Amino acid sequence: MKNQSHTRTLGLKENWQQFSLLVIVNAFVGAMIGLERSILPELAEKEFNLAAKSAILSFIMVFGFTKAFLNYFAGRLSDTFGRKKVLIAGWLIAIPVPFLLMWAPSWTWILIANVFLGASQGLTWSTTVIMKIDLVGSKQRGLAMGLNEFAGYFAVAGSALLTGLIAADYGVRPEPFFLGVVYIIAGLILSIFFIHETRHHVAIELKDHQHEDLSQKDIFLKTTFKDRNLSSVTQAGFVNNLNDGMAWGLFPILFASAGMSLREIGWLAAIYPASWGLLQLWTGHLSDKVGRKWLIVLGMWTQAIGIIVTVSFLNKFGFSVGALLLGTGTAMVYPTLLAAIGDVAHPAWRASSVGIYRLWRDSGYAIGALISGVVADYFGINSAIWLIAMITFASGVITALRQSETAPDKLPLRISVEDLNSLIEKQKVIVIDVRSKEEFEDGHISIAIHREKATLPDSISQLPKTAHIVTNCGKGGGRSIEAAEYLRKNGWTKAQWLEGGYIAWKESSDRKTKGIQMT
């Protein structure tokens, strides 16, 4: 063990074997959801004679709330007991699921199966996300999340298609659910015998970060409300799964009402997660290249358009195009949101923040099913679908107005005094004054350290490459721009220069005076 600790490194290439195994494990995790994706609404109507849409969608509410609750604790448990143990526990909890779905004598037992499924998904999927973030570090976080979500949701699509085809030939029970037994056995064998613990990799990343110790209450509030970026990501994730909860429950019923056969419903139910899963191979990596914010905004708007197309063109072609657009929009958003959480959250409490984000995100399943079910019962399916489309579009607007770019090397080179003051208040910035010694002594930003521009190559090597650095001169521009550009070219990807310089900060009515102090 001692030798292993010395050879641990961060990176996708450096850890490709463990990363690949985790991708395969997450495919089996996703396949478990696919068991229900195309046939459970049919099962509710035909075998259990449920008529109310809210009753039919109750299995999604139970699944969503349970998964959300376990998501929250998955992060905390993985920090306390280790990632691997939590992953194995998640697979053990899944064991009753296929058998309950095969032999449930009443709808209540289907709901119980979804309690087990939600708990299992909360532990297994959250843990595979956390483990991949542990392994790759910051440089390829978007690509890593894209690969993770591709595996999971492409498997959802494949499993949904298989269960639909099996149900068309053999009936909705028990044969389609035999697949679940295979998924669980494979997932358990890989997790027990081949997956290694990854939380020790966090220590490598911590070396390049300032110490930051927060209580669980503080982390919850930052992720949910206080931090503009974390909370913007959280609301977008919530709405994303809100519309997915609606699509999961209402789209198969909509397809059936338009005359689609069970086999056709299986294919249509697979298009959405298949496009979602496949495109994440590209969109996760794309977010590393172009940034997170506008990929999220455009993704939410694309989802809204897909939902509108589905409900407006009630035929097989319209359903297919709508599902493809919804899957494309979700692919733009899903890995990018997780990457943005990784960008903003400190490594010391990132696992907990991911758990809180996934708590709210997967609550969207339940709330989406609840809202769309009730609205469908009172006003019709079409009204429920239109409502969810409008909420999805509004979420994109909120992100556009509230979130800033979080990708480490996509920050704008310039920063305003207002944004600097916010960073100073949060103690998340190092300010470097690049003027002469005489200018610095005449007056400087309260927490600034003095490094003349010409001395930067020899005087900043001790600063961590992940630090958020702001350079300033007197009026902004010139020396501070050159210093920020030098820092970026040499690995300090979060370097920015202060617009207006020291004079603008001095004249600011809201200037902050406490922050990271360095010498």
Summary of the structure (lengths in Angstrom):
residues: 519
radius of gyration: 24.7
end to end distance: 37.2
largest distance: 85.2
contacts: 2027
relative contact order: 0.12
helix: 74%
strand: 3%
